[in-house]
């Protein structure tokens, strides 16, 4: 994991806009959409819900429940197979502090999956 500069953030914002435009297009064509954004905390999920609300989309969340070591092992293995993910152990550990499980007070429709 490396620190990112403004150029990266500008490109990320452009990509985010494009993704939501494509989601809107797909929904208008009657297609279901899977948006896998790594919504790790309540603020991330609130943003997704706000965007979905603007598009008049119903949202079904999926949460995989597994221990951290299993999640780390799977993530690092997947990152070795897909180099574009750019995830190493340092990046995983740093970003893990952002993770907050979905709480009942978020009032989201959630399907729980046991991942151990």
Backbone as CSV, one residue per row, in Angstrom:
resi,resn,N_x,N_y,N_z,CA_x,CA_y,CA_z,C_x,C_y,C_z
1,UNK,0.816,-1.186,0.000,0.000,0.000,0.000,0.853,1.239,0.000
2,UNK,0.465,2.183,-0.791,1.206,3.437,-0.846,0.241,4.589,-0.623
3,UNK,0.818,5.735,-0.234,0.004,6.936,-0.132,-0.342,7.394,-1.536
4,UNK,-1.487,8.037,-1.676,-1.916,8.485,-2.996,-1.921,10.000,-3.045
5,UNK,-1.722,10.532,-4.226,-1.709,11.975,-4.410,-3.019,12.493,-4.970
6,UNK,-3.052,13.789,-5.236,-4.253,14.439,-5.738,-4.656,13.889,-7.097
7,UNK,-3.684,13.556,-7.935,-3.991,12.995,-9.251,-4.822,11.723,-9.104
8,UNK,-4.411,10.858,-8.169,-5.157,9.628,-7.926,-6.575,9.958,-7.461
9,UNK,-6.701,10.897,-6.539,-8.017,11.252,-5.998,-8.911,11.845,-7.086
10,UNK,-8.339,12.655,-7.966,-9.118,13.206,-9.078,-9.630,12.083,-9.984
11,UNK,-8.763,11.122,-10.286,-9.163,10.001,-11.126,-10.205,9.131,-10.425
12,UNK,-10.041,8.957,-9.123,-11.004,8.157,-8.357,-12.379,8.821,-8.368
13,UNK,-12.424,10.140,-8.242,-13.705,10.851,-8.271,-14.348,10.742,-9.654
14,UNK,-13.545,10.860,-10.686,-14.048,10.702,-12.062,-14.605,9.299,-12.255
15,UNK,-13.896,8.303,-11.772,-14.345,6.922,-11.884,-15.633,6.700,-11.101
16,UNK,-15.711,7.270,-9.907,-16.925,7.137,-9.087,-18.140,7.712,-9.818
17,UNK,-17.972,8.874,-10.426,-19.062,9.488,-11.189,-19.484,8.568,-12.330
18,UNK,-18.512,8.025,-13.044,-18.792,7.122,-14.155,-19.549,5.882,-13.675
19,UNK,-19.103,5.299,-12.578,-19.752,4.091,-12.043,-21.217,4.356,-11.737
20,UNK,-21.509,5.464,-11.076,-22.903,5.757,-10.728,-23.740,6.079,-11.964
21,UNK,-23.134,6.651,-12.980,-23.855,6.864,-14.247,-24.197,5.520,-14.894
22,UNK,-23.268,4.596,-14.849,-23.514,3.266,-15.411,-24.566,2.510,-14.596
23,UNK,-24.510,2.642,-13.284,-25.532,2.015,-12.442,-26.907,2.559,-12.810
24,UNK,-27.005,3.868,-12.963,-28.266,4.499,-13.341,-28.758,3.955,-14.687
25,UNK,-27.851,3.861,-15.659,-28.211,3.354,-16.982,-28.728,1.919,-16.890
26,UNK,-28.038,1.083,-16.136,-28.449,-0.323,-15.996,-29.816,-0.430,-15.328
27,UNK,-30.021,0.340,-14.268,-31.300,0.295,-13.558,-32.444,0.738,-14.470
28,UNK,-32.204,1.778,-15.263,-33.228,2.261,-16.177,-33.567,1.227,-17.244
29,UNK,-32.625,0.319,-17.514,-32.858,-0.762,-18.470,-33.403,-2.014,-17.800
30,UNK,-33.773,-1.896,-16.518,-34.392,-3.011,-15.812,-33.426,-4.065,-15.296
31,UNK,-32.148,-3.757,-15.297,-31.149,-4.713,-14.826,-30.890,-4.539,-13.331
32,UNK,-30.596,-5.643,-12.664,-30.104,-5.581,-11.296,-28.621,-5.229,-11.348
33,UNK,-28.127,-4.628,-10.275,-26.731,-4.192,-10.224,-26.094,-4.690,-8.935
34,UNK,-24.889,-5.207,-9.050,-24.088,-5.527,-7.869,-23.011,-4.458,-7.780
35,UNK,-23.037,-3.701,-6.692,-22.065,-2.634,-6.469,-21.191,-3.053,-5.293
36,UNK,-20.012,-3.539,-5.597,-19.095,-4.033,-4.579,-18.040,-2.964,-4.336
37,UNK,-18.330,-2.102,-3.371,-17.457,-0.950,-3.169,-16.609,-1.034,-1.917
38,UNK,-16.748,-2.107,-1.159,-16.012,-2.143,0.101,-16.534,-1.089,1.056
39,UNK,-17.820,-1.071,1.278,-18.450,-0.095,2.173,-18.183,-0.504,3.620
40,UNK,-17.057,-0.060,4.115,-16.526,-0.571,5.369,-17.092,0.067,6.621
41,UNK,-17.724,1.185,6.519,-18.224,1.866,7.704,-19.573,2.510,7.451
42,UNK,-20.206,2.977,8.514,-21.533,3.579,8.382,-21.581,4.755,7.398
43,UNK,-20.546,5.570,7.360,-20.559,6.716,6.441,-20.494,6.250,4.987
44,UNK,-19.684,5.221,4.723,-19.627,4.659,3.364,-20.993,4.130,2.956
45,UNK,-21.623,3.394,3.866,-22.930,2.799,3.553,-24.001,3.885,3.418
46,UNK,-23.904,4.921,4.221,-24.858,6.036,4.116,-24.753,6.680,2.732
47,UNK,-23.535,6.867,2.250,-23.324,7.441,0.911,-23.975,6.561,-0.156
48,UNK,-23.734,5.248,-0.082,-24.318,4.334,-1.063,-25.842,4.408,-1.013
49,UNK,-26.400,4.455,0.181,-27.858,4.527,0.312,-28.402,5.833,-0.254
50,UNK,-27.688,6.926,-0.046,-28.116,8.216,-0.604,-28.099,8.172,-2.133
51,UNK,-27.031,7.608,-2.687,-26.940,7.510,-4.145,-28.044,6.596,-4.685
52,UNK,-28.274,5.476,-4.023,-29.322,4.538,-4.458,-30.701,5.186,-4.361
53,UNK,-30.910,5.955,-3.309,-32.194,6.644,-3.139,-32.436,7.612,-4.302
54,UNK,-31.397,8.338,-4.702,-31.521,9.261,-5.836,-31.926,8.517,-7.112
55,UNK,-31.476,7.273,-7.213,-31.780,6.474,-8.403,-33.045,5.628,-8.226
56,UNK,-33.699,5.805,-7.065,-34.913,5.049,-6.743,-34.669,3.539,-6.779
57,UNK,-33.495,3.135,-6.284,-33.105,1.724,-6.300,-33.302,1.098,-4.924
58,UNK,-33.747,-0.149,-4.922,-33.790,-0.937,-3.695,-32.399,-1.518,-3.478
59,UNK,-31.993,-1.616,-2.205,-30.653,-2.090,-1.892,-30.732,-3.285,-0.953
60,UNK,-29.983,-4.315,-1.294,-29.842,-5.490,-0.447,-28.354,-5.648,-0.159
61,UNK,-27.994,-5.542,1.116,-26.596,-5.639,1.524,-26.245,-7.092,1.818
62,UNK,-25.009,-7.457,1.534,-24.480,-8.779,1.877,-23.275,-8.566,2.782
63,UNK,-23.261,-9.252,3.906,-22.136,-9.140,4.836,-21.584,-10.532,5.108
64,UNK,-20.292,-10.691,4.853,-19.627,-11.960,5.124,-19.027,-11.885,6.525
65,UNK,-19.384,-12.836,7.345,-18.862,-12.882,8.704,-17.756,-13.920,8.779
66,UNK,-16.541,-13.474,9.062,-15.427,-14.395,9.265,-14.392,-13.696,10.138
67,UNK,-13.480,-14.475,10.700,-12.465,-13.857,11.559,-11.469,-13.074,10.699
68,UNK,-10.777,-12.156,11.337,-9.887,-11.242,10.623,-8.747,-11.988,9.923
69,UNK,-8.184,-12.987,10.567,-7.078,-13.723,9.943,-7.523,-14.413,8.658
70,UNK,-8.728,-14.970,8.671,-9.260,-15.599,7.462,-9.468,-14.551,6.375
71,UNK,-10.039,-13.411,6.746,-10.268,-12.337,5.774,-8.943,-11.846,5.187
72,UNK,-7.942,-11.670,6.039,-6.636,-11.198,5.568,-6.022,-12.212,4.607
73,UNK,-6.035,-13.473,4.982,-5.449,-14.522,4.142,-6.122,-14.549,2.769
74,UNK,-7.457,-14.508,2.759,-8.190,-14.548,1.492,-7.898,-13.321,0.636
75,UNK,-7.855,-12.160,1.281,-7.609,-10.915,0.554,-6.216,-10.899,-0.049
76,UNK,-5.220,-11.276,0.724,-3.846,-11.263,0.222,-3.638,-12.305,-0.879
77,UNK,-4.293,-13.442,-0.747,-4.225,-14.466,-1.797,-4.844,-13.945,-3.079
78,UNK,-6.027,-13.322,-2.965,-6.707,-12.768,-4.137,-5.859,-11.651,-4.766
79,UNK,-5.206,-10.844,-3.934,-4.377,-9.755,-4.447,-3.165,-10.283,-5.210
80,UNK,-2.657,-11.448,-4.831,-1.553,-12.066,-5.581,-2.021,-12.528,-6.956
81,UNK,-3.274,-12.964,-7.018,-3.827,-13.472,-8.275,-4.259,-12.340,-9.199
82,UNK,-4.660,-11.206,-8.619,-5.153,-10.060,-9.387,-4.309,-8.850,-8.995
83,UNK,-3.221,-8.651,-9.692,-2.241,-7.611,-9.327,-2.841,-6.210,-9.298
84,UNK,-3.903,-5.981,-10.059,-4.508,-4.654,-10.102,-5.101,-4.234,-8.762
85,UNK,-5.303,-5.183,-7.856,-5.872,-4.833,-6.550,-4.897,-4.032,-5.699
86,UNK,-3.611,-4.190,-5.896,-2.583,-3.431,-5.166,-2.776,-3.483,-3.657
87,UNK,-3.069,-4.649,-3.135,-3.276,-4.798,-1.694,-2.162,-5.665,-1.127
88,UNK,-1.446,-5.121,-0.151,-0.467,-5.908,0.574,-0.862,-5.926,2.048
89,UNK,-0.079,-6.603,2.870,-0.435,-6.746,4.287,-0.501,-5.398,4.996
90,UNK,0.424,-4.505,4.686,0.428,-3.164,5.303,-0.865,-2.413,4.962
91,UNK,-1.259,-2.468,3.704,-2.485,-1.802,3.264,-3.697,-2.404,3.974
92,UNK,-3.757,-3.731,4.037,-4.873,-4.410,4.700,-4.969,-3.972,6.158
93,UNK,-3.850,-4.033,6.878,-3.848,-3.691,8.304,-4.243,-2.236,8.536
94,UNK,-3.738,-1.348,7.702,-4.061,0.079,7.847,-5.555,0.328,7.620
95,UNK,-6.103,-0.308,6.598,-7.503,-0.072,6.268,-8.474,-0.845,7.137
96,UNK,-7.994,-1.866,7.814,-8.857,-2.635,8.704,-9.458,-1.758,9.803
97,UNK,-8.749,-0.726,10.217,-9.262,0.169,11.256,-10.522,0.895,10.804
98,UNK,-10.730,0.983,9.487,-11.937,1.630,8.946,-13.168,0.741,9.023
99,UNK,-12.950,-0.575,9.147,-14.068,-1.517,9.074,-14.945,-1.466,10.327
100,UNK,-16.230,-1.301,10.096,-17.242,-1.362,11.153,-18.382,-2.215,10.617
101,UNK,-18.706,-3.328,11.309,-19.800,-4.182,10.832,-21.118,-3.407,10.762
102,UNK,-22.011,-3.869,9.933,-23.334,-3.254,9.827,-24.063,-3.435,11.157
103,UNK,-24.594,-2.345,11.656,-25.312,-2.338,12.939,-26.818,-2.229,12.684
104,UNK,-27.631,-2.827,13.574,-29.096,-2.760,13.405,-29.627,-1.327,13.268
105,UNK,-29.000,-0.371,13.968,-29.505,1.008,13.895,-29.267,1.676,12.536
106,UNK,-28.543,0.996,11.647,-28.397,1.521,10.286,-29.639,1.227,9.448
107,UNK,-30.488,0.315,9.911,-31.753,-0.021,9.249,-31.560,-0.431,7.786
108,UNK,-30.607,-1.314,7.561,-30.339,-1.820,6.220,-30.872,-3.241,6.101
109,UNK,-31.260,-3.610,4.914,-31.671,-4.989,4.645,-30.395,-5.766,4.350
110,UNK,-30.105,-6.764,5.212,-28.807,-7.434,5.147,-28.985,-8.945,5.067
111,UNK,-28.215,-9.566,4.175,-28.095,-11.020,4.117,-26.734,-11.340,4.718
112,UNK,-26.719,-12.161,5.752,-25.477,-12.546,6.409,-24.975,-13.869,5.839
113,UNK,-23.673,-13.919,5.572,-23.027,-15.117,5.058,-21.925,-15.511,6.028
114,UNK,-21.878,-16.759,6.410,-20.814,-17.236,7.279,-19.618,-17.580,6.409
115,UNK,-18.481,-16.947,6.655,-17.337,-17.125,5.783,-16.185,-17.891,6.363
116,UNK,-16.297,-18.442,7.528,-15.171,-19.197,8.123,-15.120,-20.598,7.593
